[in-house]
């Protein structure tokens, strides 16, 4: 969990600082503007590509600069993860990997960010 959240943090920090190459998504980009920062990085033998979500739902909810999609390839195929800021419950305000909220909660408890339930 720490690895995924670490890549998310690296991506958001570098995107905010303007240090990443930007691409012009084909979808949902009528002006053709290169607005979408992309990160390529390696961690623990895995290759990651990270970018903000460019889905219709992300646009509709105003989350195009919050929801981050991570593509992880460790040589055996690619897996995708979506990292968001939790909006409710004990994890509210913290970054979580969708579908892995329980693991994120344990991660934050172990790190001392959350008290144990």
N, C-alpha and C positions, 0 to 999 in steps of 0.2 A: 504494500500500500504506500509506503514511504517513497518508493521509486516513482510511482505514478503521480503522486502529489508533488514530488520534487520536480518532475518534468513540467507539470502544470505551472508551478511557481516560476521556473526558469523561463517558460514561454511568456507568461504574463508580464514579468519584469522586463524582459527584452523587448516585447511588443510596446509596452508603455514608454520605454526609453528610445524607441524608434531605431533599434539596432537590427531589426530583421528585414529581410527582403520581402516586399509586398507583391502579391499577385492580383490579377483582375479575375475574379471568379466569373465563369460563364453564366451561372444561374443567379437570378435575383440581383442583377447588377446592370440595370438598363443603361447607365452612363459609361459602362466599360472601365470604370476607375479601378486602379490597382490599390485596393484598400486593405486586403487581407494578408496580415503578416504570417510568415511560415517559418517554423523552426525545425531544423534537422539536428538531432543529437544522439549520442550513444550513452547507455548506462548498463553496467553489468552484462555486457555481451549482447544487449538488445539495441536495435536501431529504432528511433522514434521520429515521427513527424507529428508536429502539433500545429493546430490552427483553430481560430474561432469558428464556431458553428455558423454555417451559411444556409440554414434551412428556413423554410417559410415560417415555421413555428418560432424559431429564434428571432426572426425579423418582427413577426407579429407581436411577440412578448417583449421586445426591446432587449433581448439577451445576446445580441451578436458580439458583444464585448465582455461577456461573462462566461458563456458556455464554451468550453474548450474541448475539441475532439483530439484524442491522442491515438495515433496508429502505431502499434508496437509490432516489430518483426524480429523474431529471435532465430530466424532461419527455418522454422517449421511452419511458416504461414503467418499472415498478418491478423492481428486482433485490434478491434477499435474499442475505445473507452470514451465516455463523455464525463467531463468534470464540471461541476456547477457549484454555485454558492447555495447552500441549504437555506431555505426560507422559513422552516418551522422545526419544532422539536428541539432536542438537546444539541443538535448540530447546527442550529440556526446561525448564519453568518460565517460558517466554516466551509471550506472547499471539500466536496465529497464526490466520489466516483459513483455515478448512477448505477443502481443495482448492487452496489457493494457498501451500502450505508453502514451495515453492522461492522464490517471490517474497518471502515473509517472511524467509527466510534471507538473501537478497541485501540486503533492507532492513536487517536487523540487522547484517550485515557492513559495509555502507556507513556505518551509524551508529556503528560501533566497538564494538557490544555483543558481537559474535562476531568471533573471528579468522577470517581467510579460510581456506577449506578447501584 
